[in-house]
Amino acid sequence: MPFITTQLAGYANEIVREWYEGRTEHILERYGGDAPRVHYHTGLVDQVPHTEDVDELKRALRQAQVRLLDIAAKEWQIDRLRGGHILDSGCGLSGGSIYWAEKYSCSVTGVSLVQEHLDLLSFAFYSDIFA
């Protein structure tokens, strides 16, 4: 029985990986921001903006994403971890990981099944360092 469970888990991981790899460009375009600072969640808003201006909607989306990250940080009491370590499992394009590392001075380890996302993050990281 453990062999079947292991096979199914491997198959599920492959399905997830393929789905996200096929969506990277769409994620970057839709959720905007500077790669890899993309948070792949809609976020939280008190009021939906009443506009058809795409740039305004993207700004509102980024603000809502930051709000979601701040609420999560508060609920998880990340503030008490200043200088500590966070594990971000399923980090995607690592928007949350980068945000929490910068805002709360934590070390963050992001884990992803999608090599394309990790490559994008590595490229952005090394471009910033050696620019």
N, C-alpha and C positions, 0 to 999 in steps of 0.2 A: 504493500500500500504506500509506503513512503516514496517509492520510485514514481508512482503515478502522481502523487502530490508535487514532487519535485518537477516532473515534466510539465504539469499544468502551470506551476509558478513560472517556469522558464518561458512557456508559451505566452502567458499573460504579460510578462515583462517585455517580450518581443512586440506584442501588439501595441502596448503603451508607447514603447520607443519609436516604432514606425509611425504611429499617429502623430506624435509631437514633432518628429523629424520632418514630416511632410507639411507641418503647419508653421514652421519657424518664420518664414517670410511673412505669412499672414499675421502672425502674432506681432512681429515688429511693426508692420504697417498699421494694424488696427490699434494696438495699445500705445504706439508712439514712444516718445522718450528717447533717450540716448542709450543705444545698446551698449552694454547689457543691462542697463538700469530699467528693465522692463518688468513690471509686476503683472502677472497673468491672472489677475482677478479684477472684477469690475469695481470693487470698493464700496464705500458707504456714503450716501448723500442724504441730506435732509429734504432736498428738493431737486427734482430733475430740471436741468436747464431748459428753458423754452427758447431754443434757437436751432437753426439749421446750419449754422456756421461750423464746419468740421473742426477748424482750429480751436474754436471756443469749446466744443464738445470734448476734444482731446485734453484741453487744459483742465476742464472739470473732471474728466476721468482720472487724470494724474493726481489731482487733489483728493479725489475720493479714494484712490489707491493708498495714498499716504495716510489718510485718515484710518483706513482699515489696518494698516501696519502699526499705527500708533495705538489703536484700540487693542490689537493683538498683544503688543508689547506691554501694555498696561495690565491686561488680563493675565499674562504669563509672568508678570513681575520681572521683566527683563532689566529694569533699572537697577535692581539689586545685583545684577550680574556684571556691572561695569568692570571691564578688565577681565571678565570671565570668558566662557566659551559657549557658543550656541551651535547646535546641529540643525541645519535646515534640510530636512529630508524631502526630496522632490522639489528642489530649488528652482527648477525651470531655468529661466534666463537670469536668475539670481538677483532680481530687483530687491526683494525683501532682505536677502543676505547682505547686500551692499548697504542698504539703508540702515539696518540694525547695527552693522559694524561701525559705520560712520557716526550715527547718532548716539549710540550707547558704548562706544569704545570697547567693543567686544571682539573677540576672535570668532569668526564664523566659518564653519565647514559646511559647504553646500554639496549635496549628493544628488546626482541626476542620472537617469538611465540614458539620456540623450547626448551622445558624443558631440553632435553639432552645437548644442548649447554650451557645452564645456569649452569647445574650441573657440567659440565667439567670445566667451568670457576671458579666456586666456589671451586672445589677441588684443582685446580692449585693455586688459590689465597691463600687458607688456608694452602696448603702445603708449599708455599713460606714463609708465616708468621711464621709457627710453625716448620720449618725445622731447 
